Amino acid sequence: MTGRPLALVVEDSADQMSLLGRYLDREGFEVFAAVDAESAIAVLDDIRPSVAVIDLLLPGVTGEECARLVRTRHPDCFVIVSSVLDPSEYPDADAALPKPIVGADLRRILRGLTR
């Protein structure tokens, strides 16, 4: 462990995963990447994320269900949902990050964390 806060990223697109990983690393986070909700859920008892960035449109278990489980198991984790869906269709979360993802938007969200 590096001593940096942990960010959980659940994203099935390799390009988006890489982009989010770079942005989060620049903001001082260690990144745990999961390509689907099932992989993220499998490790939730072993990690302590400060932030979770979860794509809503995932194969298998939905991003919405994954976000709910993250919030249940880690109530202090700041949950950010991301999607190409219209933001009006996003479930309740601490923040929304519409796609295409822009680094400045993620930076603004992360710098506004008040938990």
C-alpha positions as CSV (number, residue, x, y, z in Angstrom):
1,M,0.0,0.0,0.0
2,T,1.2,3.5,-0.8
3,G,-0.7,5.4,1.9
4,R,-2.7,7.2,-0.8
5,P,-6.5,7.0,-0.6
6,L,-8.0,4.2,-2.7
7,A,-10.3,4.8,-5.6
8,L,-12.4,1.9,-6.9
9,V,-13.1,2.2,-10.7
10,V,-15.7,-0.1,-12.2
11,E,-15.6,0.3,-16.0
12,D,-15.9,-2.2,-18.8
13,S,-14.2,0.0,-21.4
14,A,-10.4,-0.4,-21.4
15,D,-10.0,3.2,-22.8
16,Q,-12.3,4.7,-20.2
17,M,-10.6,2.7,-17.4
18,S,-7.2,3.9,-18.5
19,L,-8.3,7.5,-18.7
20,L,-10.0,7.4,-15.2
21,G,-6.9,5.7,-13.8
22,R,-4.6,8.4,-15.1
23,Y,-6.9,11.2,-13.8
24,L,-7.3,9.6,-10.4
25,D,-3.6,9.0,-10.1
26,R,-2.9,12.6,-10.8
27,E,-5.3,13.6,-8.0
28,G,-3.4,11.4,-5.5
29,F,-5.4,8.2,-5.5
30,E,-4.3,4.6,-5.7
31,V,-6.6,2.9,-8.2
32,F,-8.3,-0.5,-8.0
33,A,-9.8,-1.3,-11.3
34,A,-12.6,-3.8,-12.0
35,V,-14.0,-4.6,-15.4
36,D,-17.4,-5.5,-14.2
37,A,-19.6,-5.2,-11.1
38,E,-19.1,-8.9,-10.1
39,S,-15.3,-8.3,-9.9
40,A,-15.8,-5.2,-7.8
41,I,-18.3,-6.9,-5.5
42,A,-16.0,-9.8,-5.0
43,V,-13.3,-7.6,-3.4
44,L,-15.5,-5.2,-1.4
45,D,-14.8,-6.9,1.9
46,D,-11.0,-6.7,1.2
47,I,-10.6,-3.1,0.2
48,R,-11.6,0.3,1.7
49,P,-12.2,2.7,-1.1
50,S,-12.5,6.4,-0.4
51,V,-14.1,7.0,-3.8
52,A,-15.8,4.8,-6.3
53,V,-16.4,5.7,-9.9
54,I,-18.9,3.3,-11.3
55,D,-20.1,3.0,-14.9
56,L,-23.9,2.4,-15.0
57,L,-24.0,0.4,-18.2
58,L,-22.1,-2.8,-17.3
59,P,-22.5,-6.4,-18.4
60,G,-24.1,-8.6,-15.9
61,V,-24.8,-6.9,-12.6
62,T,-25.7,-3.3,-13.2
63,G,-23.7,-0.3,-12.2
64,E,-26.7,0.9,-10.2
65,E,-26.7,-2.3,-8.1
66,C,-22.9,-2.1,-7.7
67,A,-23.2,1.4,-6.5
68,R,-25.8,0.4,-4.0
69,L,-23.6,-2.4,-2.7
70,V,-20.6,-0.2,-2.4
71,R,-22.6,2.3,-0.4
72,T,-24.0,-0.4,1.9
73,R,-20.6,-2.0,2.6
74,H,-18.6,1.3,2.7
75,P,-21.0,4.1,3.9
76,D,-18.2,6.6,3.9
77,C,-17.2,6.0,0.3
78,F,-18.0,8.8,-2.0
79,V,-19.9,7.3,-5.0
80,I,-19.6,8.8,-8.4
81,V,-21.7,7.3,-11.2
82,S,-20.8,7.7,-14.8
83,S,-22.6,6.9,-18.1
84,V,-23.6,7.9,-21.5
85,L,-27.2,8.0,-20.3
86,D,-28.9,11.3,-19.8
87,P,-28.1,12.5,-16.3
88,S,-31.8,12.6,-15.5
89,E,-31.7,8.8,-15.6
90,Y,-28.8,8.4,-13.1
91,P,-29.6,6.8,-9.7
92,D,-29.0,8.7,-6.5
93,A,-25.2,9.1,-5.9
94,D,-22.9,11.6,-4.4
95,A,-21.9,12.9,-7.8
96,A,-22.5,12.3,-11.5
97,L,-19.8,12.2,-14.2
98,P,-21.4,12.1,-17.7
99,K,-19.5,10.6,-20.6
100,P,-17.4,11.6,-22.4
101,I,-15.3,12.0,-19.2
102,V,-13.4,15.3,-18.9
103,G,-10.5,15.5,-16.5
104,A,-11.6,18.9,-15.3
105,D,-15.0,17.6,-14.3
106,L,-13.6,14.7,-12.3
107,R,-11.1,17.1,-10.7
108,R,-13.9,19.5,-9.7
109,I,-15.9,16.6,-8.2
110,L,-12.9,15.2,-6.2
111,R,-11.9,18.6,-4.9
112,G,-15.4,19.2,-3.7
113,L,-15.4,16.0,-1.5
114,T,-16.8,16.9,1.9
115,R,-17.1,13.6,3.6
